[in-house]
C-alpha cells in the first residue's frame, strides 16, 4: 500500500516537472503585462502569416497604440502608493466613484464588517488590474484570494497520516484588498497613467513613493541589500525594506516600552516553529529577535 502511494506521488511530481509553467504563484495577475501581450500577439501574427504562406519575423514589435491599455497596465501595475483611507478585507471590494467624494460611512462599515487589510497611511502595491466595461478593478497587495498550492496536498512517508510535502502556510496570502474604480460610463480609451493616478488620488497617494520601474533595492545601503538577499531584517531598516526582506508579517502587535514609547512588533511564524520578532519604533527597526 505504501509502495503504491510512493509510486503515485513520484509519478505526480514527474508529471508536474514536465510543465515549467504549472508551478503555483503567489498572486493571480488577471491582466497581462505589455510584454506578455506582445509575445502572444507576435505568436498569433506569425501563425496567421504562416497559414497564408507569408513569412512574418517573430521579433516584429507590436504597436502599443493598437491597445493603449497595455501601456497603461505597464505603467501602473506594480506601482506603490500610500493608502489615504483604510481598505477592507474580503472579495467584495471597496468601490470608489470617479469625480465623487468617498462614502466614509461605507468605508467604515466595510472595515468593521470584513476587517481591515490596509490601514490608513500604510504603503501598498497595486498587484493586478482588470478592465471592465465601466470600471477598473485593482488587486492590492496580491488581493484577498488564497491560491491552490499543489505541494500542500502531497503526502510522502510511512504510517496512516504522513505529513504534507510542504509545511509552508503561505503567510500573508489572501490578506490583500480589492478596489473598484467606477466610471459609470465606458472607461476612456485614451486614459493615460497620469489620468488614472489622478482618478485614484482620492484614495491613493502616489507622491514621494518609489516606482516599480526603478530598481529600488540598488539605492539602499549595502548592508540592507545583503540582508534582503539573505531574507533577514536588521536594525535601522524601515517598514518597506523589512517587507522586501521578509514579506508581510503574520501578526502585528502594538505596545509601549518601559519609557512609554509606542512600539510595534511584526511577528513572522508561530511558536514552537521558528519565529522572528521585528520591533519598530516609529518607522525604524530597533530590535530583531529570533526564536527556534
Secondary structure as UniProt FT lines:
FT   HELIX           2..17
FT   HELIX           20..22
FT   HELIX           34..51
FT   TURN            52..53
FT   TURN            58..59
FT   HELIX           64..67
FT   HELIX           68..76
FT   TURN            77..78
FT   STRAND          80..83
FT   STRAND          87..88
FT   STRAND          94..97
FT   TURN            98..99
FT   HELIX           104..114
FT   STRAND          116..118
FT   TURN            120..121
FT   STRAND          123..131
FT   STRAND          135..140
FT   TURN            141..142
FT   HELIX           150..153
FT   TURN            171..174
FT   STRAND          177..182
FT   TURN            189..190
FT   HELIX           193..200
FT   TURN            201..203
FT   STRAND          204..205
FT   TURN            207..208
FT   TURN            212..213
FT   HELIX           216..219
FT   HELIX           222..230
FT   TURN            235..236
FT   HELIX           239..246
FT   STRAND          251..256
FT   TURN            258..259
FT   STRAND          262..268
FT   TURN            271..272
FT   STRAND          275..281
FT   TURN            282..283
FT   STRAND          284..291
//
